[in-house]
Amino acid sequence: MGLVHKEDTAASRPDELHKEIERELELSDELVAETYDLLRSIASRHLRNGAPIPTLNTTLVVHEAWEKLSRDEERRFANENHFLATASRVMRQIIIDYARRKLASKRGAGSEHVCLDNQQLAEPEPEVQLLELEAALARLAKHAPHLERLVEYRFFAGLTMRQAAEMTNRPLRTVERDWERARAYLAAYITSH
């Protein structure tokens, strides 16, 4: 479906999304509000921790993620942490896809080519920074998939170490060591590129 502007769909208003979540999951009003707030928190963390993209906002990411999650009738969640981790992964994919589409529309498009030998280079655009982070995570996933999932749980979904340990069925101390390894790997990759 792609990202839509809030005028394009009734479900883009928080009250409409709340009603949709309630219908889909048969949840109480309080639980719907709590779920929506958790999803907004995760989306906000993605937009803040990745690279800020001014044309993308938390509400759009939450609604797009909800749309994707609600369309998959086969998907089942073991617990709240599993739901939040899955929602976080979906949001990350939405943001990365958005950044790729935005950069693709900027490439070429009849622009005049300029020699950069004597030009000052500007800071990379947020979309470029986000794609660099995604490349680092993809490389980490090839090297150590469990570390990439841990970064997803901690950095994007906002799970605590204890929650991440529960999600991975690993001892807390092992998860803490893995977290340090993942952070060191990402830092080394990003500084070398």
Steps between C-alpha positions, in 0.01 A plus 500: 500500500786742576489796728196718469423851611267533793229646279504186285352261754258514789718255697778759513326684783596361842136453606423302184810284545403436861159374384663281235745348751214439743293325230790291375624385839181537704691701761379733772528876445782517754701226332446653154633834624797330665578301184473810284729693735757217493492494119543878486793474740668238282440701181633813666811310612556376144473850358718649773769229515535436129535821313226760528298523181304826509228383261417188701317510832419262783130477423557398139747230603267361769203488265694341217642239739156427640368459145772246420463310826121484482503369141702194600232271643748213537726690740479405867685660789634303795481798736510879516877514447469288187229734367711809575812350340302405189338844482844658536640293214205596279550869585868476419417347161247777431752773581777337296267451201393865527863617507588282200204634298585858590865459401405317178278791396792740556756306294555647159151617405642724227747671733816655368820317601750710693869430560565483873878537491494856636160490670423474870301189579197541722403269783324188375123527490303323774387235252862421415590471869203274556599275211856485635363382834284246318806376307688460829209304647473282188873426522462419870207269418722305260781482753291433811120498455436479873690826550294676233177384668633624833568844349145496363358414843709746698563794267174513311236313701637640827500170687701480820789255530279269704221512238752437222634201694147363528440553127819317407478232771856581604653583839500869588880517531542346153260757353695780670826374343328463163371857526854628553624295202220629276565862596874461439439336161261773385728779620798349317296449181354850496832677570670303222240594238 
